[in-house]
Amino acid sequence: MKHLPPTATKPPGLLRKIAALIVTAALVALVLMFSAVLFAIILIAGTAAFAYLWWKTRELRKQMRSFRAHDEMMGDEMMGGVVREEEMIKGKVIEGEVIRVVDPMDKNRDEK
């Protein structure tokens, strides 16, 4: 590469520095303004989406409240699959599997 001669440009003057500072400040203000507007739009859209979902699910929430109140009123009788201490479990349970012993006589009766 050839040896390049020193550039003939002078360092920026005071007026150029002040203009650069003003342009930079204006750009920063413009970016802050647009970000505030964008934040407001996102906040309004999120609030509208929440209100829409809240309004559309109000009937479901009402049904859930009435179902919970009905369960509390009925007690544990409505809970299907709940084993109480008084109930007897028949069969053998090994690692969560139920082993059912089938009587061959019952099997022949079922086939007829």
Secondary structure as a PSIPRED ss2 file (coil, helix, strand):
# PSIPRED VFORMAT (PSIPRED V4.0)

   1 M C   1.000  0.000  0.000
   2 K C   1.000  0.000  0.000
   3 H C   1.000  0.000  0.000
   4 L C   1.000  0.000  0.000
   5 P C   1.000  0.000  0.000
   6 P C   1.000  0.000  0.000
   7 T C   1.000  0.000  0.000
   8 A C   1.000  0.000  0.000
   9 T C   1.000  0.000  0.000
  10 K C   1.000  0.000  0.000
  11 P C   1.000  0.000  0.000
  12 P C   1.000  0.000  0.000
  13 G C   1.000  0.000  0.000
  14 L H   0.000  1.000  0.000
  15 L H   0.000  1.000  0.000
  16 R H   0.000  1.000  0.000
  17 K H   0.000  1.000  0.000
  18 I H   0.000  1.000  0.000
  19 A H   0.000  1.000  0.000
  20 A H   0.000  1.000  0.000
  21 L H   0.000  1.000  0.000
  22 I H   0.000  1.000  0.000
  23 V H   0.000  1.000  0.000
  24 T H   0.000  1.000  0.000
  25 A H   0.000  1.000  0.000
  26 A H   0.000  1.000  0.000
  27 L H   0.000  1.000  0.000
  28 V H   0.000  1.000  0.000
  29 A H   0.000  1.000  0.000
  30 L H   0.000  1.000  0.000
  31 V H   0.000  1.000  0.000
  32 L H   0.000  1.000  0.000
  33 M H   0.000  1.000  0.000
  34 F H   0.000  1.000  0.000
  35 S H   0.000  1.000  0.000
  36 A H   0.000  1.000  0.000
  37 V H   0.000  1.000  0.000
  38 L H   0.000  1.000  0.000
  39 F H   0.000  1.000  0.000
  40 A H   0.000  1.000  0.000
  41 I H   0.000  1.000  0.000
  42 I H   0.000  1.000  0.000
  43 L H   0.000  1.000  0.000
  44 I H   0.000  1.000  0.000
  45 A H   0.000  1.000  0.000
  46 G H   0.000  1.000  0.000
  47 T H   0.000  1.000  0.000
  48 A H   0.000  1.000  0.000
  49 A H   0.000  1.000  0.000
  50 F H   0.000  1.000  0.000
  51 A H   0.000  1.000  0.000
  52 Y H   0.000  1.000  0.000
  53 L H   0.000  1.000  0.000
  54 W H   0.000  1.000  0.000
  55 W H   0.000  1.000  0.000
  56 K H   0.000  1.000  0.000
  57 T C   1.000  0.000  0.000
  58 R H   0.000  1.000  0.000
  59 E H   0.000  1.000  0.000
  60 L H   0.000  1.000  0.000
  61 R H   0.000  1.000  0.000
  62 K H   0.000  1.000  0.000
  63 Q H   0.000  1.000  0.000
  64 M H   0.000  1.000  0.000
  65 R H   0.000  1.000  0.000
  66 S H   0.000  1.000  0.000
  67 F H   0.000  1.000  0.000
  68 R H   0.000  1.000  0.000
  69 A H   0.000  1.000  0.000
  70 H H   0.000  1.000  0.000
  71 D H   0.000  1.000  0.000
  72 E H   0.000  1.000  0.000
  73 M H   0.000  1.000  0.000
  74 M H   0.000  1.000  0.000
  75 G H   0.000  1.000  0.000
  76 D H   0.000  1.000  0.000
  77 E H   0.000  1.000  0.000
  78 M H   0.000  1.000  0.000
  79 M C   1.000  0.000  0.000
  80 G C   1.000  0.000  0.000
  81 G C   1.000  0.000  0.000
  82 V C   1.000  0.000  0.000
  83 V C   1.000  0.000  0.000
  84 R C   1.000  0.000  0.000
  85 E C   1.000  0.000  0.000
  86 E C   1.000  0.000  0.000
  87 E C   1.000  0.000  0.000
  88 M C   1.000  0.000  0.000
  89 I C   1.000  0.000  0.000
  90 K C   1.000  0.000  0.000
  91 G C   1.000  0.000  0.000
  92 K E   0.000  0.000  1.000
  93 V E   0.000  0.000  1.000
  94 I E   0.000  0.000  1.000
  95 E C   1.000  0.000  0.000
  96 G C   1.000  0.000  0.000
  97 E E   0.000  0.000  1.000
  98 V E   0.000  0.000  1.000
  99 I E   0.000  0.000  1.000
 100 R C   1.000  0.000  0.000
 101 V C   1.000  0.000  0.000
 102 V C   1.000  0.000  0.000
 103 D C   1.000  0.000  0.000
 104 P H   0.000  1.000  0.000
 105 M H   0.000  1.000  0.000
 106 D H   0.000  1.000  0.000
 107 K H   0.000  1.000  0.000
 108 N H   0.000  1.000  0.000
 109 R H   0.000  1.000  0.000
 110 D H   0.000  1.000  0.000
 111 E H   0.000  1.000  0.000
 112 K C   1.000  0.000  0.000
